[in-house]
Amino acid sequence: MRSNPKKYDCKLLVYYEGYDSMEEAIMREKQLKGGSRKRKIALINSFNSEWKDLYEEFFDLFGLLRRLIDSSQRHWELTNLPANTP
């Protein structure tokens, strides 16, 4: 079985959404797949009217969030050390 990007020769990331859980993401994916092509195009146009490739933006954002989370966790660990820790 081939994935949609390979099956349809997709080259650009023009739309994405983020969710807190896999279940929410799957429900939304099913909702989008059930919609008409016209509605999908309208959704993309409302998010990215120039249809620019958002791949770099998405992964730059993902990397930034990961670095912020890692930094925040290290800060929490350092500030919550027991008082007698050297």
C-alpha positions in Angstrom: 0.0 0.0 0.0 1.4 3.4 -1.0 1.0 6.5 1.1 -1.0 9.5 -0.3 2.1 11.7 -1.0 3.7 8.9 -3.1 0.5 7.9 -4.7 -0.4 11.4 -5.8 3.2 12.6 -6.4 2.9 15.3 -3.7 5.8 17.7 -3.6 4.7 20.5 -1.2 3.4 20.9 2.3 0.7 23.5 2.0 -1.4 22.9 5.1 -1.1 21.4 8.5 -2.9 21.3 11.8 -1.7 20.3 15.3 -3.5 18.3 17.9 -2.9 17.3 21.5 -3.8 13.7 20.9 -3.6 11.1 18.2 -7.3 10.4 18.5 -8.1 14.1 17.8 -5.8 14.1 14.8 -7.3 10.9 13.4 -10.9 12.2 13.8 -9.9 15.5 12.0 -8.2 13.5 9.2 -11.3 11.5 8.6 -13.4 14.7 8.6 -11.1 16.3 6.0 -11.0 13.1 3.8 -14.8 13.1 3.8 -15.0 16.7 2.6 -15.3 17.9 -0.9 -12.2 19.0 -2.9 -13.7 22.5 -3.1 -13.9 22.7 0.7 -10.3 21.4 1.1 -9.0 24.1 -1.4 -10.9 26.8 0.5 -9.3 25.6 3.8 -5.8 25.7 2.2 -6.5 29.1 0.8 -7.6 30.4 4.2 -4.4 29.1 5.8 -1.9 29.6 2.9 -3.3 31.6 0.1 -0.1 31.6 -1.9 0.3 27.8 -1.6 3.9 28.3 -0.4 5.8 25.1 0.7 5.5 25.1 4.5 7.9 22.2 5.1 10.8 24.3 6.4 8.4 26.4 8.5 6.8 23.4 10.0 10.0 21.6 10.9 11.7 24.9 12.1 8.7 25.4 14.4 8.8 21.7 15.5 12.5 22.0 16.3 12.0 25.3 18.2 9.2 23.8 20.3 11.4 20.7 21.1 14.3 23.0 22.1 11.9 25.1 24.3 10.5 22.0 26.0 13.9 20.5 26.6 15.2 23.8 28.0 12.1 24.2 30.2 12.5 20.7 31.5 16.2 21.2 32.3 15.3 24.5 34.1 12.7 22.7 36.1 15.1 19.9 37.0 17.8 22.3 38.2 15.4 24.5 40.2 13.8 21.4 41.9 17.0 19.8 43.1 16.9 18.7 46.8 18.5 21.4 49.1 21.4 19.2 50.1 22.5 18.5 46.5 26.0 19.9 45.7 
